Amino acid sequence: MSSRFGNIEVRGARENNLMSYTWAAYGLESVVTWTLTPSSARTHLRMEQSGSRPDQQQAYQGPNYGWQGFFAALEQVLARID
């Protein structure tokens, strides 16, 4: 699948707890993995992106900045649900 952010291909998924995909953009292919782990009162979300190198500043710093904004917005949405 192609998006304005690059090419995305799902690598794997497990119902209710995992999704992993490649993200190819700016000459870099990285892997993004989302994992949900239930706890007694809540569900923990872990997101990991691998593949970017510090010598590729746009590919390295861009996701760092972008994910901060994404998670800040996600936190606001989830606060309205509670």
Steps between C-alpha positions, in 0.01 A plus 500: 500500500629845423426806711620857517755374753648226277432136425346287772478120505347295782751242624288326757205522734353308789141564593462737795869546583750560216544676167830545319569674170786632292514867423719600206560873459792736438729215396448309823291193576404472862276262691222630727352259753200565724437267794202502739543330839204477737555571868259478790342842445628626163669404177862597436593620152858463379619641169847430369655626178832355389720548197590869509862593557636817665696585181169532311380811684172554316402135535626490860365830637177510296338197666620616842317830456200348320432227755509751787217694334309182420515371858409840646186503283424136586530581870242780463258268320538229763448751783155577358410129513580461871 
